[in-house]
Amino acid sequence: MFVFYFNVVRHSNVYMQLRSRKFMKYTTIRMSIEDKKKLERLSKKLSKNLADTLRYAIEVAEREADKFKGDVDKVLSTLKHARSIEETNAEKVDEYLYGGTD
């Protein structure tokens, strides 16, 4: 199958590519060096290029976010009050939760 590639650079930094008679728009994103390194490591694990790895990560994140039915803000606000109780013993769960046993 013959695929014709033609790139057009527009003043808005959006690139359009004619590929098999479809127009695809491109943009530039900014991320920290650390995030790019994480993306590169994931890319190697998945044997994909960076763009395909990013698409995959977004797809997985959307799918996981759709599964969650709670209120993210409430979950995050409760974590502000969380603290470490260090090593725990499951038999003392009431003591940990309620501050003592009756």
C-alpha positions as CSV (number, residue, x, y, z in Angstrom):
1,M,0.0,0.0,0.0
2,F,1.4,3.4,-0.9
3,V,1.2,6.1,1.8
4,F,1.8,9.7,0.8
5,Y,3.4,11.9,3.5
6,F,3.1,15.7,3.3
7,N,3.9,18.0,6.3
8,V,2.6,21.5,6.5
9,V,3.9,23.8,9.2
10,R,1.4,26.5,10.3
11,H,2.0,29.6,12.3
12,S,0.2,28.2,15.4
13,N,2.8,25.4,15.8
14,V,0.2,22.9,14.8
15,Y,1.4,20.4,12.2
16,M,-0.9,18.8,9.8
17,Q,0.1,15.6,8.1
18,L,-1.6,14.1,5.1
19,R,-1.4,10.4,5.6
20,S,-3.6,8.0,3.7
21,R,-6.0,10.9,3.0
22,K,-6.4,11.7,6.7
23,F,-5.4,14.9,8.3
24,M,-3.7,14.5,11.7
25,K,-3.0,17.6,13.9
26,Y,0.1,17.7,16.0
27,T,1.2,19.9,18.9
28,T,4.1,20.2,21.2
29,I,3.8,19.4,24.9
30,R,6.1,20.4,27.7
31,M,7.1,18.0,30.5
32,S,9.8,17.8,33.1
33,I,13.1,16.0,32.3
34,E,12.1,13.4,35.0
35,D,8.7,12.7,33.3
36,K,10.4,12.3,29.9
37,K,12.9,9.8,31.4
38,K,9.9,7.9,32.9
39,L,8.2,7.9,29.5
40,E,11.4,6.7,27.8
41,R,11.7,3.8,30.3
42,L,8.1,2.9,29.7
43,S,8.6,3.2,26.0
44,K,11.5,0.7,26.1
45,K,9.4,-1.7,28.2
46,L,6.5,-1.6,25.7
47,S,8.7,-1.5,22.6
48,K,6.9,1.5,21.4
49,N,8.1,5.0,20.3
50,L,7.5,7.9,22.6
51,A,4.3,9.2,20.9
52,D,2.7,5.7,20.9
53,T,3.7,5.2,24.6
54,L,2.2,8.5,25.6
55,R,-1.0,7.6,23.7
56,Y,-1.1,4.3,25.4
57,A,-0.6,5.9,28.9
58,I,-3.4,8.4,28.2
59,E,-5.7,5.6,27.1
60,V,-5.0,3.5,30.2
61,A,-5.4,6.5,32.5
62,E,-8.7,7.4,31.0
63,R,-10.0,3.8,31.3
64,E,-8.9,3.7,35.0
65,A,-10.4,7.1,35.7
66,D,-13.7,6.0,34.2
67,K,-13.8,3.0,36.6
68,F,-13.5,5.3,39.7
69,K,-17.0,6.5,40.8
70,G,-16.0,8.4,43.9
71,D,-15.0,12.0,44.5
72,V,-11.3,12.4,43.9
73,D,-11.2,15.7,45.8
74,K,-12.7,14.1,48.9
75,V,-10.2,11.2,48.7
76,L,-7.3,13.6,48.4
77,S,-8.5,15.9,51.2
78,T,-8.8,12.9,53.6
79,L,-5.2,11.9,52.8
80,K,-4.0,15.2,54.3
81,H,-5.0,13.8,57.7
82,A,-3.3,10.5,57.2
83,R,-0.2,9.6,59.1
84,S,2.1,6.7,59.4
85,I,1.6,4.4,62.3
86,E,4.8,2.6,61.4
87,E,4.8,-1.2,61.8
88,T,1.4,-2.6,62.6
89,N,-0.2,-5.7,64.0
90,A,-3.5,-6.7,62.4
91,E,-4.8,-8.0,65.7
92,K,-4.7,-4.4,67.1
93,V,-6.8,-2.9,64.4
94,D,-9.4,-1.5,66.9
95,E,-6.6,0.2,68.9
96,Y,-5.1,1.8,65.8
97,L,-8.5,3.0,64.5
98,Y,-10.2,4.0,67.7
99,G,-7.3,4.7,70.1
100,G,-7.8,1.9,72.5
101,T,-9.7,-1.3,73.2
102,D,-12.6,-1.7,75.5
